[in-house]
């Protein structure tokens, strides 16, 4: 089977480099018309330039594809709306949204300023909310949409120095879990990618010798699959170096201690309460379909 996106329109945020650039190039190569969004700022979110987005648009056009650049900030509601407006003005529809834009303000929680916590939430979590909100009525009207959130192992499992980033990234999974339910009747499937890749964002986090085996292009096949008509709904796909897996929340059988349970009862049975033998997803939509 070969997937084509002829006639489809995609918005990819943070597509001036790294993962977003790879996603945009692959979608365009397969026929999608692409809005390449990138604020063009530094890794901490400061500054801005249209050079990165324009360069990716030129790459797409030189390969025979169709794309336009957008420099709006996802954390600004007007900026988020602008990329959707650009897509609608150019091509009259939006079929695919990849929420990829992000920044880093890493520090241990003890040393982190709350402003640095807030701005990371504003870009990763609220940025994804802002663009999704702008595109949602269009996808509902079309009775079709594919949305990909970019979560992270830091959100799923934690990582020292990334309380802000981890909170935002796991927040996106919660956002996805409800959108998958609300969008299902209009054929809007919402999924998430949890990538490990060597990009500008991770150059200080991933050892140099490992970076060559963790190219961002090795994550893109999973992301593009989540943009197809065959995409599942409500799944977190992990991708790194050509290895793909699904992460999900599971629940065990637990222990019924009755309505008169005490603290001591919980303590006495805690090993049984915490036993994950036979644990499974509570909602099978977690695994697709």
GIFEN-V865045 format. One record per residue. SS is DSSP state (H for helix, E for strand, L for the rest). PHI is phi in radians with two decimals (* if undefined). Layout:
ss=SS phi=PHI
ss=SS phi=PHI
//
This chain:
ss=L phi=*
ss=L phi=-2.17
ss=L phi=-1.59
ss=L phi=-2.12
ss=L phi=-2.03
ss=L phi=-0.99
ss=L phi=1.46
ss=L phi=-1.69
ss=E phi=-2.08
ss=E phi=-2.16
ss=E phi=-1.98
ss=E phi=-2.13
ss=L phi=-1.53
ss=L phi=1.07
ss=L phi=-1.72
ss=L phi=-1.36
ss=L phi=-2.92
ss=H phi=0.97
ss=H phi=-1.06
ss=H phi=-1.04
ss=H phi=-1.04
ss=H phi=-1.08
ss=H phi=-1.10
ss=H phi=-1.10
ss=H phi=-1.11
ss=H phi=-1.21
ss=H phi=-1.09
ss=H phi=-1.14
ss=H phi=-1.05
ss=L phi=-1.66
ss=L phi=1.85
ss=L phi=-1.28
ss=E phi=-1.56
ss=E phi=-2.19
ss=E phi=-1.56
ss=E phi=-1.62
ss=E phi=-1.70
ss=L phi=-2.83
ss=L phi=-1.21
ss=L phi=1.32
ss=L phi=-1.58
ss=L phi=-1.29
ss=L phi=-1.10
ss=L phi=-1.57
ss=L phi=1.62
ss=L phi=-1.50
ss=L phi=1.35
ss=L phi=3.11
ss=L phi=-2.77
ss=L phi=-1.55
ss=H phi=-1.05
ss=H phi=-1.11
ss=H phi=-1.11
ss=H phi=-1.09
ss=H phi=-1.13
ss=H phi=-1.20
ss=H phi=-1.03
ss=H phi=-1.15
ss=H phi=-1.03
ss=H phi=-1.14
ss=H phi=-1.16
ss=H phi=-1.18
ss=L phi=-1.61
ss=L phi=1.64
ss=L phi=-1.64
ss=E phi=-2.21
ss=E phi=-2.76
ss=E phi=-2.33
ss=E phi=-1.70
ss=E phi=-2.45
ss=L phi=-1.86
ss=L phi=-1.20
ss=L phi=-1.55
ss=L phi=-1.13
ss=L phi=-1.36
ss=L phi=-1.84
ss=H phi=-1.06
ss=H phi=-1.20
ss=H phi=-1.10
ss=H phi=-1.10
ss=H phi=-1.14
ss=H phi=-1.10
ss=H phi=-1.28
ss=H phi=-1.24
ss=H phi=-1.07
ss=H phi=-1.06
ss=H phi=-1.12
ss=H phi=-1.19
ss=H phi=-1.17
ss=H phi=-1.42
ss=H phi=-2.33
ss=L phi=1.39
ss=L phi=-2.86
ss=L phi=-2.44
ss=L phi=-1.78
ss=E phi=-2.35
ss=E phi=-2.25
ss=E phi=-1.93
ss=E phi=-1.45
ss=L phi=-2.09
ss=L phi=-1.06
ss=L phi=-2.89
ss=L phi=-2.39
ss=L phi=-2.24
ss=L phi=-2.42
ss=L phi=-1.31
ss=E phi=-2.96
ss=L phi=-1.08
ss=L phi=-1.03
ss=L phi=-1.08
ss=L phi=-1.76
ss=L phi=-1.37
ss=L phi=-1.36
ss=H phi=-1.11
ss=H phi=-1.09
ss=H phi=-1.28
ss=H phi=-1.22
ss=H phi=-1.11
ss=H phi=-1.19
ss=H phi=-1.21
ss=H phi=-1.08
ss=H phi=-1.08
ss=H phi=-1.42
ss=H phi=-1.24
ss=H phi=-1.44
ss=H phi=-1.20
ss=H phi=-1.06
ss=H phi=-1.16
ss=H phi=-1.09
ss=H phi=-1.05
ss=H phi=-1.25
ss=H phi=-1.11
ss=H phi=-1.08
ss=H phi=-1.21
ss=H phi=-1.65
ss=H phi=-0.99
ss=H phi=-1.12
ss=H phi=-1.18
ss=H phi=-1.17
ss=H phi=-1.12
ss=H phi=-1.13
ss=H phi=-1.32
ss=L phi=1.01
ss=L phi=-2.89
ss=E phi=-3.02
ss=E phi=-2.29
ss=E phi=-2.12
ss=E phi=-2.12
ss=E phi=-1.58
ss=E phi=-1.87
ss=E phi=-1.63
ss=L phi=-2.84
ss=H phi=-0.99
ss=H phi=-1.13
ss=H phi=-1.38
ss=H phi=-1.26
ss=H phi=-2.24
ss=L phi=1.62
ss=L phi=-2.78
ss=L phi=-0.97
ss=L phi=1.48
ss=E phi=-2.29
ss=H phi=-1.08
ss=H phi=-1.16
ss=H phi=-1.12
ss=H phi=-1.12
ss=H phi=-1.11
ss=H phi=-1.13
ss=H phi=-1.21
ss=H phi=-1.29
ss=H phi=-1.01
ss=H phi=-1.15
ss=H phi=-1.20
ss=H phi=-1.09
ss=H phi=-1.04
ss=H phi=-1.04
ss=H phi=-1.07
ss=H phi=-1.54
ss=H phi=-1.05
ss=H phi=-1.08
ss=H phi=-1.36
ss=H phi=-1.24
ss=H phi=-1.59
ss=H phi=-1.00
ss=H phi=-1.19
ss=H phi=-1.87
ss=L phi=0.99
ss=E phi=-1.82
ss=E phi=-1.82
ss=E phi=-2.09
ss=E phi=-2.32
ss=E phi=-2.40
ss=E phi=-1.95
ss=E phi=-1.99
ss=E phi=-1.60
ss=E phi=-2.12
ss=L phi=-2.62
ss=E phi=-1.49
ss=L phi=-2.36
ss=L phi=-0.96
ss=L phi=-1.28
ss=L phi=-1.97
ss=L phi=-1.09
ss=L phi=-1.60
ss=L phi=-1.84
ss=L phi=-1.86
ss=L phi=-0.97
ss=H phi=-1.00
ss=H phi=-1.18
ss=H phi=-1.51
ss=H phi=-1.12
ss=L phi=-1.11
ss=L phi=-1.54
ss=L phi=-2.17
ss=E phi=-1.10
ss=L phi=-1.07
ss=H phi=-1.13
ss=H phi=-1.42
ss=H phi=-1.59
ss=H phi=-0.96
ss=H phi=-0.96
ss=H phi=-1.22
ss=H phi=-1.11
ss=H phi=-1.16
ss=H phi=-1.05
ss=L phi=-1.22
ss=L phi=-1.70
ss=L phi=-1.47
ss=L phi=-1.14
ss=L phi=-1.50
ss=L phi=-1.02
ss=L phi=-1.21
ss=L phi=-2.43
ss=L phi=1.46
ss=L phi=-2.02
ss=E phi=-1.78
ss=E phi=-1.75
ss=E phi=-1.66
ss=E phi=-2.52
ss=E phi=-2.79
ss=L phi=1.00
ss=L phi=1.60
ss=E phi=-1.79
ss=E phi=-2.25
ss=E phi=-2.68
ss=E phi=-1.95
ss=E phi=-1.91
ss=L phi=-2.67
ss=L phi=-1.46
ss=L phi=-2.04
ss=E phi=-2.39
ss=L phi=-1.62
ss=L phi=-1.26
ss=L phi=1.23
ss=L phi=-2.34
ss=L phi=-1.54
ss=L phi=-1.72
ss=L phi=1.48
ss=L phi=-1.24
ss=L phi=-1.83
ss=L phi=-1.08
ss=L phi=-1.95
ss=H phi=-0.98
ss=H phi=-1.11
ss=H phi=-1.11
ss=H phi=-1.09
ss=H phi=-1.06
ss=H phi=-1.12
ss=L phi=-1.81
ss=H phi=-1.06
ss=H phi=-1.03
ss=H phi=-1.26
ss=H phi=-1.06
ss=L phi=-1.60
ss=L phi=-1.25
ss=L phi=-1.60
ss=L phi=-1.02
ss=L phi=1.36
ss=L phi=-1.11
ss=E phi=-2.63
ss=L phi=-1.07
ss=L phi=-1.23
ss=L phi=-1.96
ss=H phi=-1.16
ss=H phi=-1.08
ss=H phi=-0.95
ss=H phi=-1.72
ss=L phi=1.88
ss=L phi=1.68
//
